[in-house]
Amino acid sequence: MNDFLDALRWLGDSAHWSGPDGVPTRFVEHMWLTSISLLIVCVIAIPVGLWLGHIGRGGTLAINISNVGRAVPTFAVLVLLFMTPLGLSDWTVIIALVVFGLPPVLTNTYVGVREVDRDAVDAARGMGMDAMQVMRKVELPLAVPLIVNGVRLAAVQIVATATVAALVAGGGLGRIITAGFGRGDRPQMIAGAILVAALALLVEALMEWLQRRVDPLRRIRRRPLTARSAAV
């Protein structure tokens, strides 16, 4: 309990919120690493998952291959990438985070498309839509909630996992934890862990809100309630 209170005092010290090693600087580094990683994950996984879900073939193989990223520890990937020409750089960390973030987005996108009502797809084809129109106007909108759920899972995982970037001299909030570990400063270590946990919870809440907002069936579910309220 004393360590936790000391960690709160550490966070309340203005000296830790300024300079190149201050909390704001580390926060910006952390958000840059996670944002770029998540963007790359979405650019790769969503189109691939959409297409595989649309054609209905190769999805299981692709998902199993992407799940290798979950089986291999992120730190091991960082060490292997450190031995490549990339060496010690932010891109080493980003590639490792992308490998870790691909599985949930790819899996949810594929499953989301495959679970779209086949009657809706057949009706769209019956109206003369080609394959791309069916995917863009029918399958994608109906699969969006599950896709965003996959992005949410990946975002939270990447935010938490980016902490290990500090183990290979990368930036981010993990540097606060490793610096405290190196000096034997338990309050600083706990303060860093609190910051990472708070950021992960914030990202989780924002992505959950976004998932509700993009649900195309949300208004339909609310409409009967609105109609009943108007009648009363």
N, C-alpha and C positions, 0 to 999 in steps of 0.2 A: 504493500500500500504506500509506503514511504517513497519507493522508487517511482511509483506512478505520480505521486504529488510532485516529486522532484522533476519528473518529465514535464509536467504542466508548467512548473516554474521555468524550465528551460525554454519552453515554447513562448512563455510570456516575456522573456528577456529580449528587448529590442536589438541587442547586439547580434542575435542569431538571425535577424531578419534583414540584414544589410550585407553588402560586400559580395565578392565572387562566390563565396561558399554559403551565402545566406539562403534561407528557406525559399524566398521568391525565385532566386536564380535556379535552385535545384528543381523547384516546381515547374518552371518553364522548360528546363531540360527534359524532365520526366514526361510532360505533356507533348513535347516535340517528338520524342522517341515513340510514344504510344500512338499518337495521331498518325504519323507517317506509316507506322507498321500496320495500323488498322486500315488505313486507306489502301495500302498495297494488298492486304488480305481481301478487301471487298472487291477491288478491281480484278483480282484473279479468281476468287472463289465464286462470286455471284454469277458472272457470265457462264462459267463452266457448269455450275450447278443448275442454272436455268436450262442450258442446252441439253445436258444429260437427262434432266427430269422431263424435258419436252419429248426427246426421242425415246426415252424409256430404256436405254441400253447403256451399259458401261458404268452406271452409277455406283453399284456396289464395289466394283474394282477401284474406282477413283476414291471413294470414301475410305476403303481399307488402306489405300496407299497414303492418303492424307493423315490417317490416324497414326501412322508411324511417328508423326510429330509429337503425339501425346506420349508415346512409349519412350522416346529418347529424352533424357533430362536436358533442360534448356542450357544448363551450365556446360554439359558435355558438348552441345552444339557450338556454344561460344568458344570453347577451347579449340575445337576442330577448325572453326573459322579463323581463329587467331593465327593458326599455322598456315593459312592461305595468304596470297598477296594482299588481301584486304588488311591483314594485320590488326592492330589495335585501333579501331575507329567506331564511330556511331553506326556505320552501316553493318559492321559485324553484329552489333546488338540487334539492329532492325531486322536483318535476315533471320536471326534466331527467333525473334518474336513473331515474324511472319509464319515461319514453320509451325510455331506453337499455336497461332491463331487461325490457321486455315481450316482445321477439321470441323469446328462447330458451324462456321458460316457455310462451308460446302455442303455438309450434311443437312442442315436445316433448309438450305435453298433447294436441294434436290428433293427432299421429302415434301417440302411445301408445294412444289410443282406437281409431284406425283399424287398428292392428296386433293388436288383441285377436282371438283365434281366433273366427271367425264361427260355428263349430259350438257354442261355448260360449254365444254370444249367442242362436242359434236354439234351443238347449236351454232357455235361460231363458225365452224367449218361449213355448216349448211347454209350460212349466210354469204358464203363466198370468200371468207377470210383465208389468206395464205398462212403458211407455217409461222412466219415472223409476226404477222398480225395477231394470230391466236396467242402466241407467247407474250407479246407486248400488251395486248388489250384485255386478255382474259386470264391467262395463267399467272403472269407477274402480279397484277393487282390483288388477286385472291391469295397469292402466296406471300405477299408482303409481311403480314404479321409474323409468320414463322421465320422469314428471312431476317427481320429486324431482331427477333429473339436470338437467332444465331449470332448476329452482330453484337448484341448485348452481352452474350456469354463470352465472345471473343474479346470484347473491350475490357470487361472486368478482369479476365485472365491476363491480358496483356499488361494492364495497369499494375497488377500485382506482381507479375513475373518480371517486368522491367526493372524491378528492384535489384535483381541479380546482376544487372549491367555493371553495378559498382564493383563487383568482384573482379572484373577485368578492366578496371579503371574507366568505366563508362560513366556518363552523367546520370542525373536524376536524384530522386529522394533517397535512393539506396546509399548514396555517398554519405548522407547524414548517419545512417546506421553503421556503415563500415568505419567511418571516422571515429564514431563513439566506441566501436569495438576495439579499434587500434589503440585508443587511449584508455581503455577500460572504463569508459564513462557510461555507466548504465542508464542514467536519465536521458542522455542524448540518444542512445540506442532505442529506448522505449519511445522517445519523442518522434524519432524517424518512423518507427513502426505505426504510431498513431496517425501520422500524416499520410502514410500509404493506405492504411485502412480507411481513413476518412475520405480520401480521394476515390478509392474503389467503391465505397458506399454511395458517394455522390454520382459517380458514373453509372452505377447500377440504377439509381433512382431516375436519372435523366433518360436513360435508355428505356426504362420501363414506361415512363411517361410518353416517350416517342412511339413505343410499340402500340400503346392504346390510341394515340392520335392517328396513326396511319392505318388502323384497322378499317377496311372498307365496309365491314358489316356493323360497325359501332353505331352509326346513325340509324340503321334499320332496326337494331335492337332497342334503341331509345325511342323510336317513333311511336310504338303502341303506347308507351308511357305518356308521351306528349299528347297523343290523341285523347287518352283517358282524362288527363288533367284538364284539357280544353273542354271536354264534355261536362266535367263537374263544374 
